[in-house]
Amino acid sequence: MGYARKVGWVTAGLVIGAGACYCIYRLTRGRKQNKEKMAEGGSGDVDDVGDCPGARYNDWSDDDDDNSENKGIVWYPPWARIGTEAGTRARARARARATRARRAVQKRASPNSDDTILSPQELQKVLCLVEMSEKPYILEAALIALGNNAAYAFNRDIIRDLGGLPIVAKILNTRDPIVKEKALIVLNNLSVNAENQRRLKIYMNQVCDDTITSRLNSSVQLAGLRLLTNMTVTNEYQHMLANSISDFFRLFSAGNEETKFQVLKLLLNLAENPAMSRELLRAQVPSSLGSLFNKKENKEVIIKLLVIFENINDNFKWQENEPTQNQFSEGSLFFFLKEFQVCADKILGIESHHDFLVKVKVGKFMAKLAEHMFPKSQE
């Protein structure tokens, strides 16, 4: 009897000790993952929903493979070692639990329907999950459900009336790049609405700062650029980005092709507004901007950049502002355009592109620029 009691106490102690170790492991692993995610700044490709009002973001996935984009938020137990049969089974169970959690969000929001279009009552449940939950995988699943539904015009008003805008915007303070990206996508879909834009303008400075400081070319940065592009479709809120135009030119110069195109869309919105012409000309641009015309850059990138320059040139009243042109500092877009005209022969070395349309665009722009910036030299 005494021997059995001792064995029982030893077994209980081992179980309790293992449980405590597992809890500590999960806490430390969770903190480590958060730091890694914060350092990475997000990953993966994102559907471009920033420019089409009717676009729908759909990222539901039933794939439990190791290559799933959600594997970064799956918590594996300490005994799930790679390369062992027991470890493989444990990892599979952990992935299955994460998948069930994602599906449970949709089932909880709409228990009697498989349709992804949720009713107001169901949307309220999903918003409660976003507001109350602290689990990254639950937040991610709930935000995906909201993003899907926010792609429909009638749901944008419903989500706003349910108080969803500040609830989703609060998630922007998270350090988890995956969750932040999903929150930006939801706000992006909601922003295709005049009333929603009016209420979302208070978050533009935060989104702008997060976008500029995010890891270059990251999914968080691209999602932020798409949201800012939607918010600047009209002229009403463009002035709020006036102090960040130099940073956008820096992103354009340093970013990859996808980042370049998204920055160009944003700058094109600003360039079409005559009231923003002076702010654009005042912006500091990197010296590497001119090298775009000497390298084998994507033809579409060069053409879009020339369209932006043409809009600025057409909208800025050169004769009326001639006395104030000395207010532009060196390194500004104004001085870049002056050098663009002076270095015309060098820039026409764009022959390396072997593209007739690009050459014609450059030639037309130079002629218009000379007419406005150097009217006296043409006499």
Buried (B, 14 or more C-beta within 10 A) or exposed (E): EEEEEEEEEEEEEEEEEEEEEEEEBBEEBEEEBBEEBBEBBBBEEBEBBBBEBEBBBEBEEEEBEEEBBBBBBBBBBEEBEEEEEEBEEBBEEBBEEBBEBBEEBBEBBBEEEEEBBBBEEBBBBBBBBBBEBEBBBBBBBBBBBBBBBBBBEEBBEBBBEBEBBEBBBEBBEBEBBBBBBBBBBBBBBBBBBEEBBEBBBEBBEEBBEBBBEBBEBBBBBBBBBBBBBBBBBEBBBBBBBBEBBBBBBBBBBEBEEBBBBBBBBBBBBBBBBBEBBBBBBBBBBBEEBBEBBEEEBEBEBBBBBBBBBBBBBEBBEBEEBEEEEEEBEEBBBBBBBBEBBEEBEEBEEBEEBEBEEBBEBBEEBBEBBBEBBBEEEEE
